[in-house]
Amino acid sequence: DIRHMGALRTAMPFVFVAFAVAGSALAGVPLFSGFVSKEVIAAQLVGMAWIEPVRWLWVIVFFATSFLTVL
C-alpha cells in the first residue's frame, strides 16, 4: 500500500544517507563523481562542436539528458 511508504530517514538512517549521496552523484551535484564525469564529457562535446558545427546537436542532446537525469 503506497500510503504506508515513506519515513525512510527515521526508519533506516544509513540507507537514507546512502540514497541521498548516490542520488547527488547521479544528478551531477558538484564535488561528487557524477559532476566530474559530466563536466569532462560536456567540455569535450563543446570543444568538438566548435570545430564541426553539426555536433551542436550532440551538445543539446547531452544537456537535455543530463537535465532529465536530475528530474
HELIX and SHEET records of a PDB file:
HELIX    1   1 ILE A    2  HIS A    4  5                                   3    
HELIX    2   2 LEU A    8  ALA A   11  1                                   4    
HELIX    3   3 PRO A   13  ALA A   27  1                                  15    
HELIX    4   4 SER A   33  ILE A   51  1                                  19    
HELIX    5   5 PRO A   53  ARG A   55  5                                   3    
HELIX    6   6 TRP A   56  VAL A   70  1                                  15    
END                                                                             
